[in-house]
Amino acid sequence: MARIVVIGAGLGAMAAAARLAVAGHRVTVYEAGGTYGGAVRRFERDGFGFDTGPGLLHLPAVYRDLFVKTGKEPLEECVELAQVDPASRHVFADGTRVDLPNASRAGTVSALDAALGAGTGERWGEFLVRAREAWDRTRRPLLEEPQPAEVSALGREPYPALKAGLLRRPTTTLAQIGARELRDPRLAALLDSYAWSHGFDPATAPAAAAVLPYMEQTFGTWYVSGGIRALADAVYERCRKRRVEFVLDTAVDEVVEREGRASGVRLAGGEFVEADHVVAGAPVPALYREQVVTWERQDDWPRYQAALTGRVTVCLALRGAREAGAAHRTVVHASGDRPAVTVLRADDPALRPDDGHESVTVTSTVELNPEDDWADIAREMVAAAESAVPGLSERLLWQEVRTPDDTLRETGTREVPGPALGGGRGLFLPAANRSPLPGLHFVGGWSHPGGGLAHAGMSGALVAGLIVEGADFRGSR
């Protein structure tokens, strides 16, 4: 039985902790904050509840696998999952609206043809065929296997290139795909919104980001009753049942190296905790910035794409009931290159004081700038949300604005990491799960396979496999 210290209590860290405990190891989690969940937080006031991190779940099979592998109760006995249908309603800058069904390619093609004109659905469908090729080429190495030491193959663009012609530049970014292949500004905006929702600027994201809409439209969108925080609660309880120990309000100041490997951690109070393995679930950039982990040589630093985007979330408490026919998720597309605004309106009694009120969450990805005025950005977001919520301004009781500064306070970094992407010369690959220091592993959104609820769960499975099986581990199955 090994002694394992886990730094941080995010979803990826807890997923690794539960799996390691089931394997017979003694696991202790040290969390600097007063609660678990990392970015998966809830804000509550006056009987209203809001998810301030992710609001929807993709690839729930990742958490089904976690619960199957760590106990007798399956995921659906611990949380209630419901497919979101329509998966999303889109309101474009010209006023056009379209509802996209959940996990139905044929339904999506028909909906786009009906709303945007004949042929638009077919072009989107052809794009998804090419996106599937990129998915098939990267699914195993980017999601199910440990990141290899040599990543040059992952830096090559997996999205199938169209013939450029003598005078045409090749398609290398997601925005170029939208302009060249979709040939409709609304379809291009639809494509861009998937990149922005994962924290990527489509103008710089590689063409391989096409896997993001493919993944959602193929495998579906799910809601956890009570909000995504209920999923964090369930994973935490699963850890406790597996005898994982949690020590909250306790920061780790240093990963201690002895004889060329991690031998434990030093807590903020100076106490040394010995360990056979250390699993760092805190953001990798913060670990280096705060010198929790340090190496002298620059080339020993793990590879990760330093995000330049964060999230602003506005929690709206409304009087009046949610109207019939309201969509759970509406994406309001702005004109120009500005990111879309996502409006979440869950029909969930757990999030409102009574049926005469409604809680609405409005989110947007923002490019981080020291001169940003969060109040102005929030006002623009709420104004955009009027397109999704009838009579919003007249119904508004109060609002709470959550900014990247809140993300920094809760997670250690202002940025929100995106999932690993192929192409882009390898710049969109996060840190490998094996750190440069033997005995230290990275887990969570800033490590392989990147950010997002499903990817965090995969990260936990990969780290547990590397520790339990060692060099023989070839990936999740």
C-alpha positions as a Markdown table, in Angstrom:
| # | Residue | x | y | z |
|---|---|---|---|---|
| 1 | Met | 0.0 | 0.0 | 0.0 |
| 2 | Ala | 1.5 | 3.3 | -1.1 |
| 3 | Arg | 1.1 | 6.6 | 0.6 |
| 4 | Ile | -0.3 | 9.1 | -1.9 |
| 5 | Val | -0.8 | 12.9 | -1.5 |
| 6 | Val | -3.1 | 14.7 | -3.8 |
| 7 | Ile | -2.9 | 18.5 | -4.1 |
| 8 | Gly | -6.3 | 20.0 | -4.8 |
| 9 | Ala | -9.8 | 18.7 | -4.8 |
| 10 | Gly | -11.0 | 19.4 | -8.3 |
| 11 | Leu | -13.0 | 16.8 | -10.3 |
| 12 | Gly | -9.9 | 15.3 | -11.9 |
| 13 | Ala | -8.0 | 15.1 | -8.6 |
| 14 | Met | -11.0 | 13.4 | -6.9 |
| 15 | Ala | -11.4 | 11.0 | -9.8 |
| 16 | Ala | -7.8 | 9.9 | -9.4 |
| 17 | Ala | -8.1 | 9.7 | -5.6 |
| 18 | Ala | -11.1 | 7.4 | -5.7 |
| 19 | Arg | -9.5 | 5.0 | -8.2 |
| 20 | Leu | -6.2 | 4.9 | -6.3 |
| 21 | Ala | -8.0 | 4.2 | -3.0 |
| 22 | Val | -9.9 | 1.3 | -4.6 |
| 23 | Ala | -6.5 | 0.0 | -5.7 |
| 24 | Gly | -5.5 | -0.3 | -2.1 |
| 25 | His | -3.5 | 2.9 | -1.6 |
| 26 | Arg | -3.8 | 5.4 | 1.3 |
| 27 | Val | -4.8 | 8.7 | -0.2 |
| 28 | Thr | -4.9 | 12.1 | 1.4 |
| 29 | Val | -6.2 | 15.2 | -0.4 |
| 30 | Tyr | -4.9 | 18.6 | 0.6 |
| 31 | Glu | -7.1 | 21.5 | -0.6 |
| 32 | Ala | -6.2 | 25.1 | -0.1 |
| 33 | Gly | -9.8 | 26.3 | -0.2 |
| 34 | Gly | -12.7 | 25.5 | 2.1 |
| 35 | Thr | -14.5 | 23.1 | -0.3 |
| 36 | Tyr | -14.0 | 20.5 | -3.0 |
| 37 | Gly | -14.9 | 20.7 | -6.7 |
| 38 | Gly | -12.3 | 23.1 | -8.1 |
| 39 | Ala | -14.1 | 25.3 | -10.7 |
| 40 | Val | -17.3 | 23.3 | -10.2 |
| 41 | Arg | -18.9 | 25.8 | -7.7 |
| 42 | Arg | -22.4 | 26.9 | -6.8 |
| 43 | Phe | -23.6 | 30.4 | -5.8 |
| 44 | Glu | -26.8 | 30.5 | -3.6 |
| 45 | Arg | -28.9 | 33.4 | -2.4 |
| 46 | Asp | -32.5 | 33.9 | -1.4 |
| 47 | Gly | -33.4 | 30.4 | -2.5 |
| 48 | Phe | -31.8 | 30.7 | -5.9 |
| 49 | Gly | -29.0 | 28.4 | -7.0 |
| 50 | Phe | -26.5 | 28.8 | -9.8 |
| 51 | Asp | -23.6 | 26.7 | -11.3 |
| 52 | Thr | -20.7 | 29.2 | -11.6 |
| 53 | Gly | -18.5 | 26.7 | -13.4 |
| 54 | Pro | -19.7 | 24.2 | -16.1 |
| 55 | Gly | -23.4 | 23.9 | -16.5 |
| 56 | Leu | -23.8 | 20.9 | -18.8 |
| 57 | Leu | -22.1 | 17.5 | -19.0 |
| 58 | His | -20.8 | 15.8 | -22.2 |
| 59 | Leu | -19.5 | 12.2 | -22.4 |
| 60 | Pro | -21.2 | 11.1 | -19.2 |
| 61 | Ala | -19.7 | 7.6 | -19.9 |
| 62 | Val | -16.5 | 8.9 | -18.3 |
| 63 | Tyr | -18.2 | 9.3 | -14.9 |
| 64 | Arg | -20.2 | 6.1 | -15.4 |
| 65 | Asp | -16.9 | 4.3 | -15.7 |
| 66 | Leu | -15.5 | 6.0 | -12.6 |
| 67 | Phe | -18.5 | 4.9 | -10.5 |
| 68 | Val | -18.5 | 1.4 | -11.9 |
| 69 | Lys | -14.8 | 1.0 | -11.1 |
| 70 | Thr | -15.0 | 2.5 | -7.6 |
| 71 | Gly | -18.1 | 1.0 | -6.0 |
| 72 | Lys | -21.3 | -0.9 | -6.3 |
| 73 | Glu | -23.6 | 2.1 | -6.9 |
| 74 | Pro | -23.6 | 3.2 | -10.5 |
| 75 | Leu | -23.6 | 6.9 | -11.4 |
| 76 | Glu | -27.4 | 7.1 | -12.0 |
| 77 | Glu | -28.1 | 5.9 | -8.5 |
| 78 | Cys | -26.0 | 8.8 | -7.2 |
| 79 | Val | -27.2 | 11.6 | -9.5 |
| 80 | Glu | -30.1 | 12.1 | -11.9 |
| 81 | Leu | -29.0 | 12.7 | -15.5 |
| 82 | Ala | -31.3 | 14.0 | -18.3 |
| 83 | Gln | -30.6 | 14.6 | -21.9 |
| 84 | Val | -31.1 | 18.3 | -22.9 |
| 85 | Asp | -33.4 | 18.6 | -25.9 |
| 86 | Pro | -33.1 | 20.7 | -27.9 |
| 87 | Ala | -29.4 | 20.6 | -27.2 |
| 88 | Ser | -29.1 | 24.3 | -28.0 |
| 89 | Arg | -31.1 | 27.1 | -29.4 |
| 90 | His | -29.1 | 29.6 | -31.5 |
| 91 | Val | -30.0 | 33.2 | -32.1 |
| 92 | Phe | -27.9 | 34.8 | -34.8 |
| 93 | Ala | -27.0 | 38.4 | -35.3 |
| 94 | Asp | -29.5 | 38.8 | -38.1 |
| 95 | Gly | -32.3 | 37.5 | -35.9 |
| 96 | Thr | -32.5 | 34.0 | -37.4 |
| 97 | Arg | -33.2 | 31.3 | -34.8 |
| 98 | Val | -32.6 | 27.5 | -34.9 |
| 99 | Asp | -33.1 | 24.7 | -32.4 |
| 100 | Leu | -30.5 | 21.9 | -32.8 |
| 101 | Pro | -31.7 | 18.5 | -31.5 |
| 102 | Asn | -29.6 | 16.4 | -29.1 |
| 103 | Ala | -27.3 | 13.8 | -30.7 |
| 104 | Ser | -29.1 | 13.7 | -34.0 |
| 105 | Arg | -27.1 | 14.5 | -37.1 |
| 106 | Ala | -30.1 | 14.1 | -39.4 |
| 107 | Gly | -32.2 | 16.3 | -37.2 |
| 108 | Thr | -29.5 | 18.9 | -37.1 |
| 109 | Val | -29.2 | 18.9 | -40.9 |
| 110 | Ser | -33.0 | 19.3 | -41.3 |
| 111 | Ala | -33.2 | 22.1 | -38.7 |
| 112 | Leu | -30.4 | 24.1 | -40.3 |
| 113 | Asp | -32.0 | 23.7 | -43.8 |
| 114 | Ala | -35.4 | 24.8 | -42.4 |
| 115 | Ala | -34.0 | 27.8 | -40.6 |
| 116 | Leu | -31.0 | 29.0 | -42.7 |
| 117 | Gly | -32.0 | 27.8 | -46.1 |
| 118 | Ala | -31.6 | 24.7 | -48.3 |
| 119 | Gly | -28.1 | 23.4 | -48.5 |
| 120 | Thr | -26.8 | 24.8 | -45.2 |
| 121 | Gly | -27.6 | 21.7 | -43.4 |
| 122 | Glu | -25.8 | 19.6 | -46.0 |
| 123 | Arg | -22.7 | 21.8 | -45.7 |
| 124 | Trp | -22.7 | 21.4 | -42.0 |
| 125 | Gly | -23.2 | 17.6 | -42.3 |
| 126 | Glu | -20.2 | 17.4 | -44.7 |
| 127 | Phe | -18.1 | 19.4 | -42.2 |
| 128 | Leu | -19.0 | 16.9 | -39.5 |
| 129 | Val | -17.8 | 14.0 | -41.7 |
| 130 | Arg | -14.4 | 15.7 | -41.9 |
| 131 | Ala | -14.5 | 16.5 | -38.2 |
| 132 | Arg | -15.1 | 12.8 | -37.6 |
| 133 | Glu | -11.9 | 12.0 | -39.4 |
| 134 | Ala | -10.0 | 14.3 | -37.0 |
| 135 | Trp | -11.8 | 12.7 | -34.1 |
| 136 | Asp | -10.9 | 9.1 | -35.2 |
| 137 | Arg | -7.2 | 10.1 | -35.6 |
| 138 | Thr | -6.9 | 11.8 | -32.2 |
| 139 | Arg | -9.4 | 10.1 | -29.9 |
| 140 | Arg | -7.1 | 7.4 | -28.7 |
| 141 | Pro | -3.8 | 9.4 | -28.3 |
| 142 | Leu | -5.5 | 12.5 | -27.0 |
| 143 | Leu | -8.1 | 11.0 | -24.7 |
| 144 | Glu | -7.3 | 7.4 | -23.7 |
| 145 | Glu | -3.5 | 7.0 | -23.7 |
| 146 | Pro | -0.8 | 8.7 | -21.7 |
| 147 | Gln | 0.8 | 11.6 | -23.6 |
| 148 | Pro | 4.0 | 10.2 | -25.3 |
| 149 | Ala | 7.4 | 11.7 | -24.6 |
| 150 | Glu | 7.7 | 12.6 | -28.2 |
| 151 | Val | 4.6 | 14.7 | -29.2 |
| 152 | Ser | 5.6 | 15.8 | -32.7 |
| 153 | Ala | 3.0 | 13.5 | -34.3 |
| 154 | Leu | 0.3 | 15.1 | -32.3 |
| 155 | Gly | 1.4 | 18.5 | -33.5 |
| 156 | Arg | 0.5 | 17.6 | -37.1 |
| 157 | Glu | -3.0 | 18.7 | -38.2 |
| 158 | Pro | -5.4 | 15.8 | -38.1 |
| 159 | Tyr | -8.3 | 17.7 | -39.8 |
| 160 | Pro | -8.4 | 16.5 | -43.5 |
| 161 | Ala | -7.1 | 19.3 | -45.8 |
| 162 | Leu | -9.1 | 20.3 | -48.9 |
| 163 | Lys | -7.2 | 21.0 | -52.1 |
| 164 | Ala | -6.0 | 24.5 | -51.8 |
| 165 | Gly | -5.3 | 25.3 | -55.4 |
| 166 | Leu | -2.4 | 27.3 | -56.7 |
| 167 | Leu | -3.4 | 30.7 | -55.3 |
| 168 | Arg | -5.3 | 29.6 | -52.2 |
| 169 | Arg | -3.9 | 29.4 | -48.7 |
| 170 | Pro | -4.3 | 26.1 | -46.8 |
| 171 | Thr | -6.9 | 25.9 | -44.1 |
| 172 | Thr | -5.1 | 25.9 | -40.8 |
| 173 | Thr | -7.4 | 27.5 | -38.2 |
| 174 | Leu | -11.0 | 26.8 | -37.2 |
| 175 | Ala | -12.1 | 30.3 | -38.4 |
| 176 | Gln | -10.7 | 29.6 | -41.8 |
| 177 | Ile | -12.7 | 26.4 | -41.9 |
| 178 | Gly | -15.9 | 28.3 | -41.2 |
| 179 | Ala | -15.2 | 31.0 | -43.8 |
| 180 | Arg | -14.0 | 28.6 | -46.6 |
| 181 | Glu | -16.0 | 25.4 | -46.1 |
| 182 | Leu | -19.3 | 26.5 | -44.5 |
| 183 | Arg | -19.8 | 29.6 | -46.8 |
| 184 | Asp | -22.5 | 31.1 | -44.6 |
| 185 | Pro | -21.7 | 33.6 | -41.8 |
| 186 | Arg | -24.3 | 32.0 | -39.5 |
| 187 | Leu | -22.8 | 28.5 | -39.9 |
| 188 | Ala | -19.4 | 30.1 | -39.3 |
| 189 | Ala | -20.7 | 31.7 | -36.1 |
| 190 | Leu | -22.2 | 28.4 | -35.1 |
| 191 | Leu | -18.8 | 26.7 | -35.5 |
| 192 | Asp | -17.0 | 29.6 | -33.7 |
| 193 | Ser | -19.3 | 29.3 | -30.7 |
| 194 | Tyr | -18.1 | 25.7 | -29.9 |
| 195 | Ala | -14.5 | 27.0 | -29.8 |
| 196 | Trp | -15.3 | 29.9 | -27.6 |
| 197 | Ser | -17.3 | 27.8 | -25.2 |
| 198 | His | -14.2 | 25.7 | -24.6 |
| 199 | Gly | -12.0 | 28.8 | -24.1 |
| 200 | Phe | -10.5 | 28.9 | -27.6 |
| 201 | Asp | -10.4 | 31.9 | -30.0 |
| 202 | Pro | -11.4 | 30.4 | -33.4 |
| 203 | Ala | -9.0 | 32.7 | -35.1 |
| 204 | Thr | -6.0 | 31.0 | -33.5 |
| 205 | Ala | -7.4 | 27.5 | -32.6 |
| 206 | Pro | -6.2 | 24.8 | -35.0 |
| 207 | Ala | -8.5 | 23.2 | -37.5 |
| 208 | Ala | -8.6 | 20.1 | -35.2 |
| 209 | Ala | -10.9 | 22.1 | -32.9 |
| 210 | Ala | -13.6 | 20.8 | -35.3 |
| 211 | Val | -13.8 | 17.7 | -33.0 |
| 212 | Leu | -15.6 | 19.9 | -30.4 |
| 213 | Pro | -18.9 | 20.3 | -32.2 |
| 214 | Tyr | -18.5 | 16.7 | -33.5 |
| 215 | Met | -18.2 | 15.4 | -30.0 |
| 216 | Glu | -21.2 | 17.2 | -28.6 |
| 217 | Gln | -23.5 | 16.6 | -31.6 |
| 218 | Thr | -22.5 | 12.9 | -31.7 |
| 219 | Phe | -22.5 | 11.9 | -28.0 |
| 220 | Gly | -25.1 | 14.4 | -26.7 |
| 221 | Thr | -25.6 | 17.0 | -23.9 |
| 222 | Trp | -26.7 | 16.1 | -20.4 |
| 223 | Tyr | -27.9 | 18.0 | -17.4 |
| 224 | Val | -27.4 | 16.9 | -13.8 |
| 225 | Ser | -30.4 | 17.5 | -11.6 |
| 226 | Gly | -29.6 | 20.0 | -8.9 |
| 227 | Gly | -26.8 | 21.4 | -11.1 |
| 228 | Ile | -23.3 | 20.2 | -12.0 |
| 229 | Arg | -22.3 | 20.8 | -8.3 |
| 230 | Ala | -24.4 | 17.7 | -7.6 |
| 231 | Leu | -21.9 | 15.7 | -9.6 |
| 232 | Ala | -19.0 | 17.1 | -7.6 |
| 233 | Asp | -20.9 | 16.1 | -4.4 |
| 234 | Ala | -21.4 | 12.6 | -5.7 |
| 235 | Val | -17.7 | 12.2 | -6.6 |
| 236 | Tyr | -16.7 | 13.6 | -3.2 |
| 237 | Glu | -19.0 | 11.1 | -1.4 |
| 238 | Arg | -17.6 | 8.3 | -3.5 |
| 239 | Cys | -14.0 | 9.3 | -2.4 |
| 240 | Arg | -15.1 | 9.3 | 1.3 |
| 241 | Lys | -16.7 | 5.9 | 1.0 |
| 242 | Arg | -13.4 | 4.6 | -0.4 |
| 243 | Arg | -11.6 | 6.1 | 2.7 |
| 244 | Val | -10.0 | 9.0 | 1.0 |
| 245 | Glu | -9.0 | 11.6 | 3.6 |
| 246 | Phe | -9.7 | 15.3 | 2.8 |
| 247 | Val | -7.9 | 18.1 | 4.6 |
| 248 | Leu | -9.5 | 21.4 | 3.6 |
| 249 | Asp | -8.2 | 25.0 | 4.1 |
| 250 | Thr | -4.6 | 23.6 | 3.9 |
| 251 | Ala | -2.3 | 24.8 | 1.2 |
| 252 | Val | 0.7 | 22.9 | -0.1 |
| 253 | Asp | 3.8 | 25.2 | -0.3 |
| 254 | Glu | 6.2 | 22.8 | -1.9 |
| 255 | Val | 6.7 | 19.4 | -3.5 |
| 256 | Val | 9.8 | 18.0 | -1.8 |
| 257 | Glu | 12.4 | 16.3 | -3.9 |
| 258 | Arg | 14.8 | 13.7 | -2.4 |
| 259 | Glu | 17.2 | 11.5 | -4.3 |
| 260 | Gly | 15.8 | 12.6 | -7.6 |
| 261 | Arg | 12.1 | 11.9 | -7.0 |
| 262 | Ala | 9.1 | 13.4 | -5.2 |
| 263 | Ser | 9.1 | 12.3 | -1.6 |
| 264 | Gly | 6.2 | 14.3 | -0.2 |
| 265 | Val | 4.9 | 17.8 | 0.3 |
| 266 | Arg | 5.5 | 20.7 | 2.7 |
| 267 | Leu | 2.3 | 22.3 | 3.9 |
| 268 | Ala | 1.8 | 26.0 | 4.4 |
| 269 | Gly | 2.4 | 25.6 | 8.2 |
| 270 | Gly | 5.8 | 24.0 | 7.6 |
| 271 | Glu | 4.7 | 20.4 | 8.2 |
| 272 | Phe | 6.3 | 17.8 | 6.0 |
| 273 | Val | 4.0 | 15.0 | 4.8 |
| 274 | Glu | 5.9 | 12.0 | 3.4 |
| 275 | Ala | 4.5 | 10.2 | 0.3 |
| 276 | Asp | 5.4 | 7.6 | -2.2 |
| 277 | His | 3.6 | 9.5 | -4.9 |
| 278 | Val | 2.3 | 13.1 | -5.2 |
| 279 | Val | -0.6 | 13.9 | -7.6 |
| 280 | Ala | -0.9 | 17.6 | -8.3 |
| 281 | Gly | -4.4 | 18.6 | -9.2 |
| 282 | Ala | -3.8 | 22.3 | -8.9 |
| 283 | Pro | -3.4 | 24.3 | -12.1 |
| 284 | Val | 0.1 | 23.6 | -13.6 |
| 285 | Pro | 0.8 | 27.3 | -14.3 |
| 286 | Ala | 0.0 | 28.2 | -10.7 |
| 287 | Leu | 2.2 | 25.4 | -9.4 |
| 288 | Tyr | 5.2 | 26.9 | -11.2 |
| 289 | Arg | 4.3 | 30.5 | -10.5 |
| 290 | Glu | 4.0 | 29.9 | -6.8 |
| 291 | Gln | 7.1 | 27.6 | -6.9 |
| 292 | Val | 5.3 | 24.6 | -5.5 |
| 293 | Val | 7.2 | 22.7 | -8.1 |
| 294 | Thr | 10.5 | 24.0 | -9.5 |
| 295 | Trp | 13.2 | 22.8 | -11.8 |
| 296 | Glu | 16.3 | 24.6 | -12.8 |
| 297 | Arg | 16.3 | 23.8 | -16.5 |
| 298 | Gln | 13.8 | 25.5 | -18.7 |
| 299 | Asp | 13.3 | 22.4 | -20.9 |
| 300 | Asp | 12.2 | 20.5 | -17.8 |
| 301 | Trp | 9.0 | 22.5 | -17.7 |
| 302 | Pro | 5.9 | 20.6 | -18.9 |
| 303 | Arg | 4.3 | 21.6 | -22.1 |
| 304 | Tyr | 1.0 | 23.4 | -21.9 |
| 305 | Gln | -0.9 | 26.0 | -23.9 |
| 306 | Ala | -1.2 | 29.1 | -21.7 |
| 307 | Ala | -4.7 | 30.2 | -22.2 |
| 308 | Leu | -5.4 | 33.8 | -22.8 |
| 309 | Thr | -9.2 | 33.6 | -22.1 |
| 310 | Gly | -11.3 | 33.4 | -19.0 |
| 311 | Arg | -15.0 | 33.3 | -18.2 |
| 312 | Val | -17.5 | 35.9 | -17.0 |
| 313 | Thr | -20.7 | 34.5 | -15.5 |
| 314 | Val | -23.8 | 36.5 | -14.5 |
| 315 | Cys | -26.3 | 34.9 | -12.2 |
| 316 | Leu | -29.8 | 36.4 | -12.7 |
| 317 | Ala | -32.6 | 36.0 | -10.1 |
| 318 | Leu | -35.9 | 36.5 | -11.9 |
| 319 | Arg | -39.5 | 36.9 | -10.8 |
| 320 | Gly | -42.1 | 35.0 | -12.8 |
| 321 | Ala | -42.1 | 31.4 | -14.1 |
| 322 | Arg | -40.1 | 30.0 | -16.9 |
| 323 | Glu | -42.3 | 30.2 | -20.0 |
| 324 | Ala | -43.5 | 27.1 | -21.9 |
| 325 | Gly | -41.2 | 26.2 | -24.8 |
| 326 | Ala | -38.1 | 27.8 | -23.3 |
| 327 | Ala | -34.8 | 26.2 | -24.2 |
| 328 | His | -32.5 | 25.0 | -21.6 |
| 329 | Arg | -29.5 | 26.5 | -23.4 |
| 330 | Thr | -29.6 | 29.4 | -25.8 |
| 331 | Val | -26.5 | 30.7 | -27.6 |
| 332 | Val | -26.8 | 34.4 | -28.6 |
| 333 | His | -24.4 | 35.2 | -31.4 |
| 334 | Ala | -23.0 | 38.8 | -31.5 |
| 335 | Ser | -22.0 | 40.6 | -34.7 |
| 336 | Gly | -18.3 | 40.7 | -35.7 |
| 337 | Asp | -15.7 | 38.6 | -33.9 |
| 338 | Arg | -17.1 | 39.0 | -30.4 |
| 339 | Pro | -17.7 | 35.7 | -28.5 |
| 340 | Ala | -21.2 | 34.4 | -28.2 |
| 341 | Val | -23.2 | 34.6 | -25.0 |
| 342 | Thr | -24.6 | 31.3 | -23.5 |
| 343 | Val | -27.9 | 31.5 | -21.5 |
| 344 | Leu | -28.7 | 28.5 | -19.3 |
| 345 | Arg | -32.3 | 28.2 | -18.1 |
| 346 | Ala | -32.6 | 24.8 | -16.3 |
| 347 | Asp | -36.2 | 23.8 | -15.4 |
| 348 | Asp | -35.0 | 22.6 | -12.0 |
| 349 | Pro | -37.0 | 23.2 | -8.8 |
| 350 | Ala | -33.7 | 22.8 | -6.8 |
| 351 | Leu | -32.4 | 26.1 | -8.3 |
| 352 | Arg | -35.3 | 28.4 | -7.5 |
| 353 | Pro | -37.3 | 29.3 | -4.4 |
| 354 | Asp | -40.6 | 28.4 | -5.9 |
| 355 | Asp | -42.4 | 28.0 | -9.2 |
| 356 | Gly | -43.0 | 31.7 | -9.4 |
| 357 | His | -39.3 | 32.5 | -9.9 |
| 358 | Glu | -36.5 | 31.4 | -12.2 |
| 359 | Ser | -32.7 | 31.3 | -12.0 |
| 360 | Val | -30.8 | 32.1 | -15.2 |
| 361 | Thr | -27.0 | 31.8 | -15.8 |
| 362 | Val | -25.4 | 33.8 | -18.5 |
| 363 | Thr | -21.8 | 33.1 | -19.5 |
| 364 | Ser | -19.2 | 34.3 | -22.0 |
| 365 | Thr | -15.6 | 33.6 | -22.8 |
| 366 | Val | -13.5 | 36.8 | -22.7 |
| 367 | Glu | -10.0 | 37.6 | -23.8 |
| 368 | Leu | -8.1 | 38.5 | -20.7 |
| 369 | Asn | -6.9 | 42.1 | -20.6 |
| 370 | Pro | -5.8 | 44.1 | -17.6 |
| 371 | Glu | -8.0 | 47.0 | -18.6 |
| 372 | Asp | -11.2 | 44.9 | -18.8 |
| 373 | Asp | -14.2 | 46.5 | -17.1 |
| 374 | Trp | -16.2 | 43.5 | -15.9 |
| 375 | Ala | -19.2 | 45.6 | -15.1 |
| 376 | Asp | -19.4 | 46.8 | -18.7 |
| 377 | Ile | -19.0 | 43.3 | -20.0 |
| 378 | Ala | -21.7 | 42.0 | -17.7 |
| 379 | Arg | -24.1 | 44.7 | -18.9 |
| 380 | Glu | -23.5 | 43.7 | -22.5 |
| 381 | Met | -24.0 | 40.0 | -21.6 |
| 382 | Val | -27.3 | 40.7 | -19.9 |
| 383 | Ala | -28.5 | 42.9 | -22.8 |
| 384 | Ala | -27.7 | 40.0 | -25.2 |
| 385 | Ala | -29.6 | 37.5 | -22.9 |
| 386 | Glu | -32.8 | 39.6 | -23.6 |
| 387 | Ser | -32.9 | 37.7 | -26.9 |
| 388 | Ala | -33.3 | 34.4 | -25.0 |
| 389 | Val | -35.4 | 35.4 | -22.0 |
| 390 | Pro | -38.6 | 37.3 | -22.7 |
| 391 | Gly | -39.1 | 40.4 | -20.4 |
| 392 | Leu | -35.8 | 39.8 | -18.7 |
| 393 | Ser | -35.2 | 43.4 | -17.6 |
| 394 | Glu | -38.7 | 43.7 | -16.1 |
| 395 | Arg | -38.3 | 40.4 | -14.3 |
| 396 | Leu | -34.9 | 41.0 | -12.8 |
| 397 | Leu | -34.7 | 41.0 | -9.0 |
| 398 | Trp | -30.9 | 41.0 | -8.6 |
| 399 | Gln | -27.8 | 39.8 | -10.3 |
| 400 | Glu | -24.4 | 38.5 | -9.2 |
| 401 | Val | -21.3 | 38.8 | -11.5 |
| 402 | Arg | -18.5 | 36.3 | -11.3 |
| 403 | Thr | -15.3 | 37.2 | -13.1 |
| 404 | Pro | -11.9 | 35.7 | -13.9 |
| 405 | Asp | -10.8 | 37.3 | -10.6 |
| 406 | Asp | -13.2 | 34.9 | -8.8 |
| 407 | Thr | -11.8 | 32.1 | -10.9 |
| 408 | Leu | -8.3 | 33.0 | -9.7 |
| 409 | Arg | -9.4 | 33.0 | -6.0 |
| 410 | Glu | -11.1 | 29.7 | -6.3 |
| 411 | Thr | -8.7 | 27.8 | -8.6 |
| 412 | Gly | -5.4 | 29.6 | -8.6 |
| 413 | Thr | -5.5 | 30.9 | -12.2 |
| 414 | Arg | -7.8 | 33.4 | -14.1 |
| 415 | Glu | -7.7 | 31.2 | -17.2 |
| 416 | Val | -10.0 | 28.4 | -18.0 |
| 417 | Pro | -8.1 | 25.5 | -19.7 |
| 418 | Gly | -9.5 | 24.0 | -22.9 |
| 419 | Pro | -9.3 | 20.3 | -23.9 |
| 420 | Ala | -6.2 | 19.0 | -25.7 |
| 421 | Leu | -6.2 | 19.6 | -29.5 |
| 422 | Gly | -4.1 | 18.0 | -32.2 |
| 423 | Gly | -2.4 | 20.2 | -34.8 |
| 424 | Gly | -1.2 | 23.7 | -34.1 |
| 425 | Arg | 2.4 | 22.5 | -33.9 |
| 426 | Gly | 1.7 | 20.9 | -30.5 |
| 427 | Leu | 0.9 | 24.3 | -28.8 |
| 428 | Phe | -2.5 | 23.1 | -27.7 |
| 429 | Leu | -1.3 | 20.1 | -25.8 |
| 430 | Pro | -1.5 | 20.4 | -22.0 |
| 431 | Ala | 1.1 | 19.1 | -19.5 |
| 432 | Ala | 1.8 | 15.4 | -19.6 |
| 433 | Asn | 0.4 | 13.4 | -16.6 |
| 434 | Arg | 4.0 | 12.2 | -15.9 |
| 435 | Ser | 5.9 | 15.3 | -14.6 |
| 436 | Pro | 9.6 | 15.7 | -15.3 |
| 437 | Leu | 10.2 | 14.7 | -11.6 |
| 438 | Pro | 9.7 | 11.0 | -10.9 |
| 439 | Gly | 6.9 | 10.3 | -8.4 |
| 440 | Leu | 5.0 | 13.5 | -9.3 |
| 441 | His | 2.0 | 13.3 | -11.6 |
| 442 | Phe | -0.3 | 16.1 | -12.9 |
| 443 | Val | -4.0 | 15.7 | -13.1 |
| 444 | Gly | -7.0 | 17.9 | -14.0 |
| 445 | Gly | -7.8 | 20.5 | -16.6 |
| 446 | Trp | -4.2 | 21.8 | -17.0 |
| 447 | Ser | -2.8 | 18.3 | -17.7 |
| 448 | His | -3.5 | 15.7 | -20.3 |
| 449 | Pro | -6.1 | 15.4 | -21.8 |
| 450 | Gly | -7.0 | 19.0 | -20.9 |
| 451 | Gly | -10.0 | 21.0 | -19.6 |
| 452 | Gly | -13.7 | 20.2 | -19.3 |
| 453 | Leu | -15.6 | 17.8 | -17.0 |
| 454 | Ala | -15.2 | 14.7 | -19.2 |
| 455 | His | -11.5 | 15.4 | -19.8 |
| 456 | Ala | -10.9 | 15.9 | -16.1 |
| 457 | Gly | -12.4 | 12.5 | -15.4 |
| 458 | Met | -10.2 | 10.9 | -18.1 |
| 459 | Ser | -7.2 | 12.6 | -16.6 |
| 460 | Gly | -8.0 | 11.0 | -13.2 |
| 461 | Ala | -8.2 | 7.5 | -14.9 |
| 462 | Leu | -4.9 | 8.0 | -16.7 |
| 463 | Val | -3.0 | 9.1 | -13.6 |
| 464 | Ala | -4.4 | 6.2 | -11.5 |
| 465 | Gly | -3.4 | 3.8 | -14.3 |
| 466 | Leu | 0.2 | 5.2 | -14.5 |
| 467 | Ile | 0.6 | 4.9 | -10.7 |
| 468 | Val | -1.0 | 1.5 | -10.3 |
| 469 | Glu | 0.3 | -0.2 | -13.5 |
| 470 | Gly | 3.5 | 1.8 | -13.9 |
| 471 | Ala | 5.4 | 1.5 | -17.2 |
| 472 | Asp | 3.1 | -1.3 | -18.4 |
| 473 | Phe | 0.1 | 1.1 | -18.5 |
| 474 | Arg | -1.0 | 1.7 | -22.1 |
| 475 | Gly | -4.2 | 3.7 | -21.6 |
| 476 | Ser | -7.8 | 3.5 | -20.5 |
| 477 | Arg | -10.1 | 0.9 | -21.9 |
